[in-house]
């Protein structure tokens, strides 16, 4: 029940065939270059993570808002990084405000 051996290689090893008459050739287009990540968005995320005695939080919020505007205008990548930097910056500022309120209340009760 085996087929007789032929001198032809298996079908998957056959060289590609030329296109059939009347079939248009296939064209291949290069992929577009990926959008560059916005530097302000990266700076916002890094400063939001580091805090740097809350100076980093303030700068993270500023750079995050600038980066969001730039990504919308220029079409740069990094919108998610800018949002993450904004969130971390606002969390850092919230911790600063909460700490100041706690210290103010504690000093007020001790007097």
C-alpha positions in Angstrom: 0.0 0.0 0.0 2.9 2.3 -0.2 3.3 4.6 -3.2 6.2 4.1 -5.5 9.1 6.3 -4.9 9.3 9.3 -7.2 12.2 11.6 -8.0 10.1 14.6 -7.0 10.7 16.2 -3.5 7.7 16.5 -1.3 5.2 19.3 -2.0 6.4 21.4 0.9 9.9 21.4 -0.5 8.9 22.5 -4.0 10.2 25.9 -5.2 7.6 28.6 -5.4 5.7 28.7 -8.6 5.4 31.8 -10.7 2.0 33.6 -10.5 -0.7 32.4 -12.8 -1.6 34.5 -15.8 -4.2 37.1 -15.0 -3.4 37.2 -11.3 -1.9 40.5 -10.2 1.4 40.3 -8.4 1.5 40.8 -4.6 3.2 43.9 -3.3 4.8 44.2 0.1 4.8 47.5 1.9 7.3 48.2 4.7 5.8 48.6 8.2 5.6 52.2 9.4 8.2 53.3 12.0 6.9 53.1 15.5 6.0 56.3 17.2 8.8 57.7 19.5 8.1 57.8 23.2 7.7 61.3 24.5 10.7 62.2 26.8 8.5 64.3 29.1 6.3 61.3 29.7 9.3 59.2 30.7 10.5 62.0 33.0 7.1 62.3 34.6 7.0 58.6 35.4 10.5 58.5 36.7 10.0 61.6 38.9 6.6 60.2 40.1 8.4 57.0 41.2 11.3 58.8 42.9 9.4 61.6 44.7 12.6 63.4 45.7 11.2 64.9 48.9 7.9 65.8 47.0 9.8 68.0 44.5 9.6 65.0 42.2 5.9 64.8 42.7 5.4 68.4 41.7 7.6 68.0 38.6 5.9 64.7 37.7 2.5 66.5 37.6 3.9 69.4 35.5 5.8 67.1 33.1 2.8 64.8 32.9 0.4 67.5 31.8 3.0 68.8 29.3 3.5 65.3 28.0 -0.2 64.7 27.6 -0.5 67.8 25.5 2.5 66.9 23.4 1.3 63.4 22.7 -2.1 64.7 21.6 -0.5 67.4 19.3 2.4 65.5 17.9 1.2 61.9 17.9 4.1 60.7 20.1 3.9 57.5 22.1 4.0 57.5 25.9 0.5 58.7 26.8 0.2 55.9 29.3 3.5 56.8 30.9 2.4 60.4 31.2 -0.9 59.3 32.9 1.1 57.0 35.3 3.4 59.9 36.1 0.4 62.1 36.8 -1.2 59.6 39.1 2.0 59.0 41.0 2.7 62.7 41.2 -0.8 63.5 42.6 -0.5 60.6 45.1 2.8 62.1 46.3 1.2 65.5 46.6 -1.7 64.0 48.5 0.7 62.3 50.9 2.4 65.6 51.4 -0.8 67.5 52.1 -2.0 64.7 54.5 1.3 64.8 56.3 1.1 68.6 56.7 -2.4 68.4 58.0 -1.4 65.7 60.5 1.6 67.6 61.7 -0.5 70.9 62.0 -3.2 69.1 64.0 -0.7 67.4 66.2 1.1 70.7 66.9 -2.2 72.4 67.6 -3.2 69.8 70.2 0.1 69.8 71.9 0.0 73.6 72.6 
